[in-house]
Amino acid sequence: MDLSNLSLGDLRNLQDQIKQEMKKREQQDMQKAREQILAIAQSVGVPLKDLMNSGRGAKSAAAGTGSVAVRYRNPDDASQQWTGRGRQPKWVKEWVEGGKSLDQLRV
């Protein structure tokens, strides 16, 4: 298709038509993929609901394991702890700025 002969208005209309066609085809592809997944699940005798939940179960179990181990503790106040992730707490900054080593706080 030679686009050089089209006016700006024609090009914009063509662009809109392309966007609509792409959206329609994406929806068709998604529907086809759903149908294929359902057919595969049925062919092996697994309900689609179970198939979908089995992937999430492994994820949620790993995500639910919780917290990160503490790596640093304030020797003056044991309740002040830091995992070493994210911004340094104020007490860690003060410790380092005081000329002391971060390794001295390591648990």
Gaussian input, Z-matrix of N, CA and C with variables (Angstrom, degrees):
# hf/3-21g

backbone

0 1
 N
 C     1     B1
 C     2     B2     1     A1
 N     3     B3     2     A2     1     D1
 C     4     B4     3     A3     2     D2
 C     5     B5     4     A4     3     D3
 N     6     B6     5     A5     4     D4
 C     7     B7     6     A6     5     D5
 C     8     B8     7     A7     6     D6
 N     9     B9     8     A8     7     D7
 C    10    B10     9     A9     8     D8
 C    11    B11    10    A10     9     D9
 N    12    B12    11    A11    10    D10
 C    13    B13    12    A12    11    D11
 C    14    B14    13    A13    12    D12
 N    15    B15    14    A14    13    D13
 C    16    B16    15    A15    14    D14
 C    17    B17    16    A16    15    D15
 N    18    B18    17    A17    16    D16
 C    19    B19    18    A18    17    D17
 C    20    B20    19    A19    18    D18
 N    21    B21    20    A20    19    D19
 C    22    B22    21    A21    20    D20
 C    23    B23    22    A22    21    D21
 N    24    B24    23    A23    22    D22
 C    25    B25    24    A24    23    D23
 C    26    B26    25    A25    24    D24
 N    27    B27    26    A26    25    D25
 C    28    B28    27    A27    26    D26
 C    29    B29    28    A28    27    D27
 N    30    B30    29    A29    28    D28
 C    31    B31    30    A30    29    D29
 C    32    B32    31    A31    30    D30
 N    33    B33    32    A32    31    D31
 C    34    B34    33    A33    32    D32
 C    35    B35    34    A34    33    D33
 N    36    B36    35    A35    34    D34
 C    37    B37    36    A36    35    D35
 C    38    B38    37    A37    36    D36
 N    39    B39    38    A38    37    D37
 C    40    B40    39    A39    38    D38
 C    41    B41    40    A40    39    D39
 N    42    B42    41    A41    40    D40
 C    43    B43    42    A42    41    D41
 C    44    B44    43    A43    42    D42
 N    45    B45    44    A44    43    D43
 C    46    B46    45    A45    44    D44
 C    47    B47    46    A46    45    D45
 N    48    B48    47    A47    46    D46
 C    49    B49    48    A48    47    D47
 C    50    B50    49    A49    48    D48
 N    51    B51    50    A50    49    D49
 C    52    B52    51    A51    50    D50
 C    53    B53    52    A52    51    D51
 N    54    B54    53    A53    52    D52
 C    55    B55    54    A54    53    D53
 C    56    B56    55    A55    54    D54
 N    57    B57    56    A56    55    D55
 C    58    B58    57    A57    56    D56
 C    59    B59    58    A58    57    D57
 N    60    B60    59    A59    58    D58
 C    61    B61    60    A60    59    D59
 C    62    B62    61    A61    60    D60
 N    63    B63    62    A62    61    D61
 C    64    B64    63    A63    62    D62
 C    65    B65    64    A64    63    D63
 N    66    B66    65    A65    64    D64
 C    67    B67    66    A66    65    D65
 C    68    B68    67    A67    66    D66
 N    69    B69    68    A68    67    D67
 C    70    B70    69    A69    68    D68
 C    71    B71    70    A70    69    D69
 N    72    B72    71    A71    70    D70
 C    73    B73    72    A72    71    D71
 C    74    B74    73    A73    72    D72
 N    75    B75    74    A74    73    D73
 C    76    B76    75    A75    74    D74
 C    77    B77    76    A76    75    D75
 N    78    B78    77    A77    76    D76
 C    79    B79    78    A78    77    D77
 C    80    B80    79    A79    78    D78
 N    81    B81    80    A80    79    D79
 C    82    B82    81    A81    80    D80
 C    83    B83    82    A82    81    D81
 N    84    B84    83    A83    82    D82
 C    85    B85    84    A84    83    D83
 C    86    B86    85    A85    84    D84
 N    87    B87    86    A86    85    D85
 C    88    B88    87    A87    86    D86
 C    89    B89    88    A88    87    D87
 N    90    B90    89    A89    88    D88
 C    91    B91    90    A90    89    D89
 C    92    B92    91    A91    90    D90
 N    93    B93    92    A92    91    D91
 C    94    B94    93    A93    92    D92
 C    95    B95    94    A94    93    D93
 N    96    B96    95    A95    94    D94
 C    97    B97    96    A96    95    D95
 C    98    B98    97    A97    96    D96
 N    99    B99    98    A98    97    D97
 C   100   B100    99    A99    98    D98
 C   101   B101   100   A100    99    D99
 N   102   B102   101   A101   100   D100
 C   103   B103   102   A102   101   D101
 C   104   B104   103   A103   102   D102
 N   105   B105   104   A104   103   D103
 C   106   B106   105   A105   104   D104
 C   107   B107   106   A106   105   D105
 N   108   B108   107   A107   106   D106
 C   109   B109   108   A108   107   D107
 C   110   B110   109   A109   108   D108
 N   111   B111   110   A110   109   D109
 C   112   B112   111   A111   110   D110
 C   113   B113   112   A112   111   D111
 N   114   B114   113   A113   112   D112
 C   115   B115   114   A114   113   D113
 C   116   B116   115   A115   114   D114
 N   117   B117   116   A116   115   D115
 C   118   B118   117   A117   116   D116
 C   119   B119   118   A118   117   D117
 N   120   B120   119   A119   118   D118
 C   121   B121   120   A120   119   D119
 C   122   B122   121   A121   120   D120
 N   123   B123   122   A122   121   D121
 C   124   B124   123   A123   122   D122
 C   125   B125   124   A124   123   D123
 N   126   B126   125   A125   124   D124
 C   127   B127   126   A126   125   D125
 C   128   B128   127   A127   126   D126
 N   129   B129   128   A128   127   D127
 C   130   B130   129   A129   128   D128
 C   131   B131   130   A130   129   D129
 N   132   B132   131   A131   130   D130
 C   133   B133   132   A132   131   D131
 C   134   B134   133   A133   132   D132
 N   135   B135   134   A134   133   D133
 C   136   B136   135   A135   134   D134
 C   137   B137   136   A136   135   D135
 N   138   B138   137   A137   136   D136
 C   139   B139   138   A138   137   D137
 C   140   B140   139   A139   138   D138
 N   141   B141   140   A140   139   D139
 C   142   B142   141   A141   140   D140
 C   143   B143   142   A142   141   D141
 N   144   B144   143   A143   142   D142
 C   145   B145   144   A144   143   D143
 C   146   B146   145   A145   144   D144
 N   147   B147   146   A146   145   D145
 C   148   B148   147   A147   146   D146
 C   149   B149   148   A148   147   D147
 N   150   B150   149   A149   148   D148
 C   151   B151   150   A150   149   D149
 C   152   B152   151   A151   150   D150
 N   153   B153   152   A152   151   D151
 C   154   B154   153   A153   152   D152
 C   155   B155   154   A154   153   D153
 N   156   B156   155   A155   154   D154
 C   157   B157   156   A156   155   D155
 C   158   B158   157   A157   156   D156
 N   159   B159   158   A158   157   D157
 C   160   B160   159   A159   158   D158
 C   161   B161   160   A160   159   D159
 N   162   B162   161   A161   160   D160
 C   163   B163   162   A162   161   D161
 C   164   B164   163   A163   162   D162
 N   165   B165   164   A164   163   D163
 C   166   B166   165   A165   164   D164
 C   167   B167   166   A166   165   D165
 N   168   B168   167   A167   166   D166
 C   169   B169   168   A168   167   D167
 C   170   B170   169   A169   168   D168
 N   171   B171   170   A170   169   D169
 C   172   B172   171   A171   170   D170
 C   173   B173   172   A172   171   D171
 N   174   B174   173   A173   172   D172
 C   175   B175   174   A174   173   D173
 C   176   B176   175   A175   174   D174
 N   177   B177   176   A176   175   D175
 C   178   B178   177   A177   176   D176
 C   179   B179   178   A178   177   D177
 N   180   B180   179   A179   178   D178
 C   181   B181   180   A180   179   D179
 C   182   B182   181   A181   180   D180
 N   183   B183   182   A182   181   D181
 C   184   B184   183   A183   182   D182
 C   185   B185   184   A184   183   D183
 N   186   B186   185   A185   184   D184
 C   187   B187   186   A186   185   D185
 C   188   B188   187   A187   186   D186
 N   189   B189   188   A188   187   D187
 C   190   B190   189   A189   188   D188
 C   191   B191   190   A190   189   D189
 N   192   B192   191   A191   190   D190
 C   193   B193   192   A192   191   D191
 C   194   B194   193   A193   192   D192
 N   195   B195   194   A194   193   D193
 C   196   B196   195   A195   194   D194
 C   197   B197   196   A196   195   D195
 N   198   B198   197   A197   196   D196
 C   199   B199   198   A198   197   D197
 C   200   B200   199   A199   198   D198
 N   201   B201   200   A200   199   D199
 C   202   B202   201   A201   200   D200
 C   203   B203   202   A202   201   D201
 N   204   B204   203   A203   202   D202
 C   205   B205   204   A204   203   D203
 C   206   B206   205   A205   204   D204
 N   207   B207   206   A206   205   D205
 C   208   B208   207   A207   206   D206
 C   209   B209   208   A208   207   D207
 N   210   B210   209   A209   208   D208
 C   211   B211   210   A210   209   D209
 C   212   B212   211   A211   210   D210
 N   213   B213   212   A212   211   D211
 C   214   B214   213   A213   212   D212
 C   215   B215   214   A214   213   D213
 N   216   B216   215   A215   214   D214
 C   217   B217   216   A216   215   D215
 C   218   B218   217   A217   216   D216
 N   219   B219   218   A218   217   D217
 C   220   B220   219   A219   218   D218
 C   221   B221   220   A220   219   D219
 N   222   B222   221   A221   220   D220
 C   223   B223   222   A222   221   D221
 C   224   B224   223   A223   222   D222
 N   225   B225   224   A224   223   D223
 C   226   B226   225   A225   224   D224
 C   227   B227   226   A226   225   D225
 N   228   B228   227   A227   226   D226
 C   229   B229   228   A228   227   D227
 C   230   B230   229   A229   228   D228
 N   231   B231   230   A230   229   D229
 C   232   B232   231   A231   230   D230
 C   233   B233   232   A232   231   D231
 N   234   B234   233   A233   232   D232
 C   235   B235   234   A234   233   D233
 C   236   B236   235   A235   234   D234
 N   237   B237   236   A236   235   D235
 C   238   B238   237   A237   236   D236
 C   239   B239   238   A238   237   D237
 N   240   B240   239   A239   238   D238
 C   241   B241   240   A240   239   D239
 C   242   B242   241   A241   240   D240
 N   243   B243   242   A242   241   D241
 C   244   B244   243   A243   242   D242
 C   245   B245   244   A244   243   D243
 N   246   B246   245   A245   244   D244
 C   247   B247   246   A246   245   D245
 C   248   B248   247   A247   246   D246
 N   249   B249   248   A248   247   D247
 C   250   B250   249   A249   248   D248
 C   251   B251   250   A250   249   D249
 N   252   B252   251   A251   250   D250
 C   253   B253   252   A252   251   D251
 C   254   B254   253   A253   252   D252
 N   255   B255   254   A254   253   D253
 C   256   B256   255   A255   254   D254
 C   257   B257   256   A256   255   D255
 N   258   B258   257   A257   256   D256
 C   259   B259   258   A258   257   D257
 C   260   B260   259   A259   258   D258
 N   261   B261   260   A260   259   D259
 C   262   B262   261   A261   260   D260
 C   263   B263   262   A262   261   D261
 N   264   B264   263   A263   262   D262
 C   265   B265   264   A264   263   D263
 C   266   B266   265   A265   264   D264
 N   267   B267   266   A266   265   D265
 C   268   B268   267   A267   266   D266
 C   269   B269   268   A268   267   D267
 N   270   B270   269   A269   268   D268
 C   271   B271   270   A270   269   D269
 C   272   B272   271   A271   270   D270
 N   273   B273   272   A272   271   D271
 C   274   B274   273   A273   272   D272
 C   275   B275   274   A274   273   D273
 N   276   B276   275   A275   274   D274
 C   277   B277   276   A276   275   D275
 C   278   B278   277   A277   276   D276
 N   279   B279   278   A278   277   D277
 C   280   B280   279   A279   278   D278
 C   281   B281   280   A280   279   D279
 N   282   B282   281   A281   280   D280
 C   283   B283   282   A282   281   D281
 C   284   B284   283   A283   282   D282
 N   285   B285   284   A284   283   D283
 C   286   B286   285   A285   284   D284
 C   287   B287   286   A286   285   D285
 N   288   B288   287   A287   286   D286
 C   289   B289   288   A288   287   D287
 C   290   B290   289   A289   288   D288
 N   291   B291   290   A290   289   D289
 C   292   B292   291   A291   290   D290
 C   293   B293   292   A292   291   D291
 N   294   B294   293   A293   292   D292
 C   295   B295   294   A294   293   D293
 C   296   B296   295   A295   294   D294
 N   297   B297   296   A296   295   D295
 C   298   B298   297   A297   296   D296
 C   299   B299   298   A298   297   D297
 N   300   B300   299   A299   298   D298
 C   301   B301   300   A300   299   D299
 C   302   B302   301   A301   300   D300
 N   303   B303   302   A302   301   D301
 C   304   B304   303   A303   302   D302
 C   305   B305   304   A304   303   D303
 N   306   B306   305   A305   304   D304
 C   307   B307   306   A306   305   D305
 C   308   B308   307   A307   306   D306
 N   309   B309   308   A308   307   D307
 C   310   B310   309   A309   308   D308
 C   311   B311   310   A310   309   D309
 N   312   B312   311   A311   310   D310
 C   313   B313   312   A312   311   D311
 C   314   B314   313   A313   312   D312
 N   315   B315   314   A314   313   D313
 C   316   B316   315   A315   314   D314
 C   317   B317   316   A316   315   D315
 N   318   B318   317   A317   316   D316
 C   319   B319   318   A318   317   D317
 C   320   B320   319   A319   318   D318

   B1=1.4453
   B2=1.5260
   B3=1.3029
   B4=1.4522
   B5=1.5228
   B6=1.3117
   B7=1.4621
   B8=1.5244
   B9=1.2993
   B10=1.4681
   B11=1.5261
   B12=1.3094
   B13=1.4655
   B14=1.5274
   B15=1.3247
   B16=1.4654
   B17=1.5240
   B18=1.3250
   B19=1.4705
   B20=1.5274
   B21=1.3171
   B22=1.4580
   B23=1.5338
   B24=1.3126
   B25=1.4598
   B26=1.5172
   B27=1.3275
   B28=1.4658
   B29=1.5317
   B30=1.3442
   B31=1.4638
   B32=1.5286
   B33=1.3360
   B34=1.4782
   B35=1.5257
   B36=1.3215
   B37=1.4667
   B38=1.5188
   B39=1.3173
   B40=1.4567
   B41=1.5288
   B42=1.3237
   B43=1.4669
   B44=1.5342
   B45=1.3167
   B46=1.4645
   B47=1.5290
   B48=1.3335
   B49=1.4642
   B50=1.5221
   B51=1.3219
   B52=1.4681
   B53=1.5189
   B54=1.3268
   B55=1.4689
   B56=1.5240
   B57=1.3349
   B58=1.4610
   B59=1.5259
   B60=1.3126
   B61=1.4618
   B62=1.5282
   B63=1.3316
   B64=1.4595
   B65=1.5310
   B66=1.3166
   B67=1.4629
   B68=1.5246
   B69=1.3348
   B70=1.4583
   B71=1.5304
   B72=1.3318
   B73=1.4674
   B74=1.5284
   B75=1.3335
   B76=1.4610
   B77=1.5248
   B78=1.3349
   B79=1.4594
   B80=1.5266
   B81=1.3228
   B82=1.4612
   B83=1.5300
   B84=1.3356
   B85=1.4655
   B86=1.5238
   B87=1.3150
   B88=1.4629
   B89=1.5233
   B90=1.3185
   B91=1.4577
   B92=1.5282
   B93=1.3265
   B94=1.4596
   B95=1.5330
   B96=1.3301
   B97=1.4645
   B98=1.5304
   B99=1.3303
   B100=1.4757
   B101=1.5296
   B102=1.3215
   B103=1.4564
   B104=1.5278
   B105=1.3237
   B106=1.4619
   B107=1.5257
   B108=1.3251
   B109=1.4662
   B110=1.5238
   B111=1.3115
   B112=1.4616
   B113=1.5229
   B114=1.3292
   B115=1.4713
   B116=1.5282
   B117=1.3176
   B118=1.4641
   B119=1.5208
   B120=1.3187
   B121=1.4599
   B122=1.5225
   B123=1.3213
   B124=1.4573
   B125=1.5287
   B126=1.3298
   B127=1.4623
   B128=1.5286
   B129=1.3147
   B130=1.4715
   B131=1.5250
   B132=1.3188
   B133=1.4582
   B134=1.5179
   B135=1.3098
   B136=1.4612
   B137=1.5213
   B138=1.3292
   B139=1.4620
   B140=1.5307
   B141=1.3030
   B142=1.4605
   B143=1.5239
   B144=1.3038
   B145=1.4661
   B146=1.5319
   B147=1.3357
   B148=1.4601
   B149=1.5219
   B150=1.3238
   B151=1.4592
   B152=1.5241
   B153=1.3012
   B154=1.4643
   B155=1.5254
   B156=1.3085
   B157=1.4605
   B158=1.5249
   B159=1.3317
   B160=1.4604
   B161=1.5178
   B162=1.2986
   B163=1.4569
   B164=1.5119
   B165=1.3101
   B166=1.4632
   B167=1.5149
   B168=1.3294
   B169=1.4574
   B170=1.5100
   B171=1.3046
   B172=1.4600
   B173=1.5149
   B174=1.3094
   B175=1.4535
   B176=1.5248
   B177=1.3185
   B178=1.4557
   B179=1.5215
   B180=1.3214
   B181=1.4602
   B182=1.5187
   B183=1.3175
   B184=1.4632
   B185=1.5254
   B186=1.3139
   B187=1.4561
   B188=1.5236
   B189=1.3102
   B190=1.4504
   B191=1.5156
   B192=1.3306
   B193=1.4539
   B194=1.5114
   B195=1.3144
   B196=1.4530
   B197=1.4970
   B198=1.3057
   B199=1.4489
   B200=1.5206
   B201=1.3107
   B202=1.4496
   B203=1.5235
   B204=1.3102
   B205=1.4670
   B206=1.5231
   B207=1.3051
   B208=1.4589
   B209=1.5214
   B210=1.3264
   B211=1.4623
   B212=1.5244
   B213=1.3320
   B214=1.4620
   B215=1.5250
   B216=1.3264
   B217=1.4715
   B218=1.5281
   B219=1.3036
   B220=1.4647
   B221=1.5270
   B222=1.3390
   B223=1.4679
   B224=1.5298
   B225=1.3273
   B226=1.4656
   B227=1.5217
   B228=1.3181
   B229=1.4637
   B230=1.5341
   B231=1.3189
   B232=1.4639
   B233=1.5317
   B234=1.3227
   B235=1.4609
   B236=1.5329
   B237=1.3210
   B238=1.4634
   B239=1.5276
   B240=1.3346
   B241=1.4580
   B242=1.5181
   B243=1.3362
   B244=1.4604
   B245=1.5145
   B246=1.3330
   B247=1.4661
   B248=1.5152
   B249=1.3167
   B250=1.4570
   B251=1.5158
   B252=1.3132
   B253=1.4598
   B254=1.5155
   B255=1.3087
   B256=1.4599
   B257=1.5280
   B258=1.3123
   B259=1.4618
   B260=1.5195
   B261=1.3132
   B262=1.4641
   B263=1.5233
   B264=1.3248
   B265=1.4619
   B266=1.5290
   B267=1.3014
   B268=1.4620
   B269=1.5305
   B270=1.3289
   B271=1.4623
   B272=1.5231
   B273=1.3432
   B274=1.4659
   B275=1.5216
   B276=1.3311
   B277=1.4639
   B278=1.5235
   B279=1.3163
   B280=1.4675
   B281=1.5258
   B282=1.3205
   B283=1.4647
   B284=1.5336
   B285=1.3286
   B286=1.4649
   B287=1.5290
   B288=1.3394
   B289=1.4617
   B290=1.5303
   B291=1.3204
   B292=1.4636
   B293=1.5262
   B294=1.3343
   B295=1.4513
   B296=1.5146
   B297=1.3060
   B298=1.4676
   B299=1.5301
   B300=1.3169
   B301=1.4539
   B302=1.5213
   B303=1.3217
   B304=1.4557
   B305=1.5214
   B306=1.3197
   B307=1.4590
   B308=1.5297
   B309=1.3170
   B310=1.4625
   B311=1.5296
   B312=1.3213
   B313=1.4710
   B314=1.5262
   B315=1.3106
   B316=1.4637
   B317=1.5302
   B318=1.3253
   B319=1.4616
   B320=1.5101
   A1=107.90
   A2=117.33
   A3=122.92
   A4=108.62
   A5=116.98
   A6=121.97
   A7=112.63
   A8=117.84
   A9=120.56
   A10=112.63
   A11=118.07
   A12=121.15
   A13=112.71
   A14=117.88
   A15=120.71
   A16=110.83
   A17=115.27
   A18=120.29
   A19=108.66
   A20=115.39
   A21=120.59
   A22=110.58
   A23=116.83
   A24=120.78
   A25=112.20
   A26=115.10
   A27=119.62
   A28=110.77
   A29=116.45
   A30=120.51
   A31=111.33
   A32=116.12
   A33=119.49
   A34=111.06
   A35=116.46
   A36=119.78
   A37=110.86
   A38=115.55
   A39=120.64
   A40=110.08
   A41=115.94
   A42=120.58
   A43=110.14
   A44=117.67
   A45=121.15
   A46=111.14
   A47=115.84
   A48=119.78
   A49=111.07
   A50=116.29
   A51=120.78
   A52=109.91
   A53=117.43
   A54=120.92
   A55=111.14
   A56=116.51
   A57=120.26
   A58=110.96
   A59=116.67
   A60=120.78
   A61=110.76
   A62=117.22
   A63=120.82
   A64=110.71
   A65=116.65
   A66=120.66
   A67=110.35
   A68=116.37
   A69=121.23
   A70=110.78
   A71=117.00
   A72=120.41
   A73=111.57
   A74=116.93
   A75=119.78
   A76=110.65
   A77=116.13
   A78=120.50
   A79=110.78
   A80=116.83
   A81=120.55
   A82=110.57
   A83=116.17
   A84=120.00
   A85=111.30
   A86=117.14
   A87=120.73
   A88=110.36
   A89=116.62
   A90=120.49
   A91=110.33
   A92=116.56
   A93=120.68
   A94=110.02
   A95=117.05
   A96=120.65
   A97=110.41
   A98=117.06
   A99=120.67
   A100=110.55
   A101=115.58
   A102=120.27
   A103=110.95
   A104=117.36
   A105=120.95
   A106=110.96
   A107=116.70
   A108=120.83
   A109=110.19
   A110=116.45
   A111=121.13
   A112=110.84
   A113=116.79
   A114=120.30
   A115=110.94
   A116=117.61
   A117=120.92
   A118=110.28
   A119=116.63
   A120=120.65
   A121=110.86
   A122=117.50
   A123=121.30
   A124=111.22
   A125=116.72
   A126=119.43
   A127=112.14
   A128=117.43
   A129=119.92
   A130=111.72
   A131=116.68
   A132=120.88
   A133=114.80
   A134=116.99
   A135=120.80
   A136=108.51
   A137=116.93
   A138=118.36
   A139=110.06
   A140=115.97
   A141=120.84
   A142=111.02
   A143=116.76
   A144=121.06
   A145=110.48
   A146=116.80
   A147=120.89
   A148=111.47
   A149=115.62
   A150=120.33
   A151=110.85
   A152=116.84
   A153=121.12
   A154=111.23
   A155=117.89
   A156=121.12
   A157=112.89
   A158=117.82
   A159=119.67
   A160=110.81
   A161=119.05
   A162=121.92
   A163=111.82
   A164=117.05
   A165=121.19
   A166=111.41
   A167=116.53
   A168=119.57
   A169=111.68
   A170=117.02
   A171=120.39
   A172=110.38
   A173=115.93
   A174=119.48
   A175=111.38
   A176=116.05
   A177=119.09
   A178=111.26
   A179=117.61
   A180=119.32
   A181=110.34
   A182=116.85
   A183=120.15
   A184=110.35
   A185=116.50
   A186=119.85
   A187=110.95
   A188=117.45
   A189=120.94
   A190=113.74
   A191=118.02
   A192=119.13
   A193=111.68
   A194=117.39
   A195=118.98
   A196=117.55
   A197=114.11
   A198=120.95
   A199=113.59
   A200=113.55
   A201=122.68
   A202=107.45
   A203=116.50
   A204=120.92
   A205=110.88
   A206=115.48
   A207=122.29
   A208=108.48
   A209=116.67
   A210=120.98
   A211=112.24
   A212=115.84
   A213=120.04
   A214=110.18
   A215=116.48
   A216=121.43
   A217=108.22
   A218=115.53
   A219=121.76
   A220=108.12
   A221=118.78
   A222=120.52
   A223=112.82
   A224=116.86
   A225=120.64
   A226=112.40
   A227=117.19
   A228=121.58
   A229=107.89
   A230=117.01
   A231=122.29
   A232=113.20
   A233=117.40
   A234=119.50
   A235=111.26
   A236=117.15
   A237=121.14
   A238=108.24
   A239=114.51
   A240=121.40
   A241=109.39
   A242=115.12
   A243=120.09
   A244=108.77
   A245=116.67
   A246=121.62
   A247=112.57
   A248=116.77
   A249=120.17
   A250=112.12
   A251=116.56
   A252=121.94
   A253=109.56
   A254=115.32
   A255=120.07
   A256=111.53
   A257=115.14
   A258=120.50
   A259=111.05
   A260=114.71
   A261=119.17
   A262=109.45
   A263=117.10
   A264=119.37
   A265=110.20
   A266=115.12
   A267=121.38
   A268=111.12
   A269=117.56
   A270=119.91
   A271=112.09
   A272=117.77
   A273=121.29
   A274=109.37
   A275=116.97
   A276=120.56
   A277=110.62
   A278=116.32
   A279=120.21
   A280=110.86
   A281=116.37
   A282=121.64
   A283=110.64
   A284=116.05
   A285=121.63
   A286=110.43
   A287=116.95
   A288=120.50
   A289=111.69
   A290=116.28
   A291=121.27
   A292=112.51
   A293=116.77
   A294=120.91
   A295=114.16
   A296=116.98
   A297=120.33
   A298=109.16
   A299=115.66
   A300=121.70
   A301=111.21
   A302=115.84
   A303=121.55
   A304=110.81
   A305=116.31
   A306=120.90
   A307=112.85
   A308=117.29
   A309=120.60
   A310=111.75
   A311=116.76
   A312=120.90
   A313=112.12
   A314=116.41
   A315=120.64
   A316=110.97
   A317=114.74
   A318=120.97
   A319=109.87
   D1=127.97
   D2=179.28
   D3=-91.18
   D4=108.85
   D5=-177.25
   D6=-85.42
   D7=-14.24
   D8=-175.08
   D9=-66.32
   D10=-21.46
   D11=-178.93
   D12=-89.68
   D13=-6.34
   D14=-177.79
   D15=-85.13
   D16=146.59
   D17=176.25
   D18=-76.87
   D19=167.07
   D20=179.59
   D21=-60.19
   D22=-40.83
   D23=177.94
   D24=-62.65
   D25=-41.85
   D26=178.13
   D27=-64.05
   D28=-39.91
   D29=178.56
   D30=-63.63
   D31=-40.29
   D32=178.30
   D33=-65.74
   D34=-40.85
   D35=177.01
   D36=-62.59
   D37=-42.14
   D38=178.18
   D39=-62.86
   D40=-40.98
   D41=178.65
   D42=-61.39
   D43=-43.70
   D44=178.29
   D45=-62.82
   D46=-41.70
   D47=178.68
   D48=-63.81
   D49=-38.80
   D50=179.13
   D51=-64.60
   D52=-44.76
   D53=178.90
   D54=-60.02
   D55=-43.99
   D56=179.86
   D57=-64.51
   D58=-42.38
   D59=-179.77
   D60=-65.73
   D61=-40.42
   D62=178.78
   D63=-63.57
   D64=-42.17
   D65=178.98
   D66=-63.23
   D67=-43.27
   D68=179.65
   D69=-62.35
   D70=-42.97
   D71=-179.03
   D72=-69.64
   D73=-36.44
   D74=176.37
   D75=-61.34
   D76=-42.57
   D77=178.06
   D78=-64.07
   D79=-40.49
   D80=178.63
   D81=-64.72
   D82=-42.11
   D83=178.85
   D84=-63.85
   D85=-39.64
   D86=178.36
   D87=-64.16
   D88=-43.12
   D89=179.50
   D90=-63.86
   D91=-41.66
   D92=179.20
   D93=-63.76
   D94=-41.41
   D95=179.19
   D96=-63.82
   D97=-42.31
   D98=178.05
   D99=-59.44
   D100=-44.82
   D101=-179.45
   D102=-63.49
   D103=-40.65
   D104=178.92
   D105=-65.54
   D106=-42.98
   D107=179.07
   D108=-62.25
   D109=-44.47
   D110=178.79
   D111=-62.08
   D112=-42.33
   D113=179.62
   D114=-64.09
   D115=-41.39
   D116=178.31
   D117=-63.91
   D118=-46.03
   D119=179.88
   D120=-60.24
   D121=-42.98
   D122=179.89
   D123=-67.72
   D124=-34.71
   D125=-177.64
   D126=-69.20
   D127=-27.05
   D128=177.99
   D129=-100.01
   D130=1.35
   D131=175.19
   D132=78.31
   D133=24.64
   D134=178.78
   D135=-107.53
   D136=124.05
   D137=175.90
   D138=-63.26
   D139=139.44
   D140=-177.41
   D141=-57.51
   D142=-35.80
   D143=179.79
   D144=-60.80
   D145=-44.29
   D146=178.44
   D147=-65.77
   D148=-38.77
   D149=179.36
   D150=-62.42
   D151=-43.28
   D152=-178.73
   D153=-69.94
   D154=-38.08
   D155=-178.61
   D156=-73.93
   D157=-27.37
   D158=-177.65
   D159=-66.33
   D160=-35.26
   D161=177.23
   D162=-69.48
   D163=-37.64
   D164=-179.15
   D165=-74.03
   D166=-32.77
   D167=-178.52
   D168=-61.46
   D169=-42.18
   D170=179.73
   D171=-67.23
   D172=-38.17
   D173=179.97
   D174=-67.62
   D175=-48.18
   D176=-175.91
   D177=-67.45
   D178=-31.07
   D179=177.32
   D180=-66.20
   D181=-41.14
   D182=178.75
   D183=-70.04
   D184=-39.27
   D185=-178.63
   D186=-69.97
   D187=-28.23
   D188=-176.89
   D189=-83.23
   D190=0.44
   D191=-177.76
   D192=-67.63
   D193=-20.15
   D194=166.85
   D195=100.65
   D196=-128.17
   D197=-163.08
   D198=-87.86
   D199=166.12
   D200=176.97
   D201=-96.06
   D202=144.82
   D203=-177.51
   D204=-64.81
   D205=144.81
   D206=177.43
   D207=-71.84
   D208=133.66
   D209=179.27
   D210=-110.07
   D211=-25.62
   D212=-176.12
   D213=-131.56
   D214=141.05
   D215=179.30
   D216=-137.79
   D217=139.91
   D218=178.36
   D219=-73.55
   D220=120.72
   D221=-179.43
   D222=-67.24
   D223=-22.21
   D224=179.48
   D225=-85.74
   D226=-23.29
   D227=-179.14
   D228=-147.63
   D229=98.71
   D230=-174.33
   D231=-62.99
   D232=-16.16
   D233=179.37
   D234=-75.68
   D235=-16.10
   D236=178.78
   D237=-91.00
   D238=112.15
   D239=-176.29
   D240=-131.42
   D241=158.08
   D242=178.75
   D243=-147.32
   D244=138.54
   D245=-178.86
   D246=-82.28
   D247=-14.32
   D248=-175.91
   D249=93.26
   D250=-0.61
   D251=178.37
   D252=-103.71
   D253=149.75
   D254=177.76
   D255=75.13
   D256=-166.47
   D257=-179.21
   D258=-67.33
   D259=147.67
   D260=177.40
   D261=-69.88
   D262=136.41
   D263=174.70
   D264=-65.57
   D265=161.84
   D266=-177.84
   D267=-56.76
   D268=-43.07
   D269=-177.46
   D270=-65.48
   D271=-29.79
   D272=176.96
   D273=-72.03
   D274=-44.16
   D275=178.35
   D276=-59.48
   D277=-45.66
   D278=-179.77
   D279=-62.36
   D280=-38.40
   D281=179.53
   D282=-62.04
   D283=-48.53
   D284=-178.03
   D285=-68.92
   D286=-41.80
   D287=178.96
   D288=-65.27
   D289=-23.48
   D290=177.42
   D291=-78.02
   D292=2.95
   D293=176.90
   D294=89.42
   D295=8.59
   D296=-179.13
   D297=-95.61
   D298=156.90
   D299=-177.32
   D300=-84.67
   D301=142.51
   D302=176.34
   D303=-64.34
   D304=-29.47
   D305=178.81
   D306=-61.99
   D307=-25.19
   D308=178.79
   D309=-69.44
   D310=-19.00
   D311=179.51
   D312=-92.57
   D313=-9.00
   D314=-175.29
   D315=-62.67
   D316=136.82
   D317=-179.09
   D318=-84.17

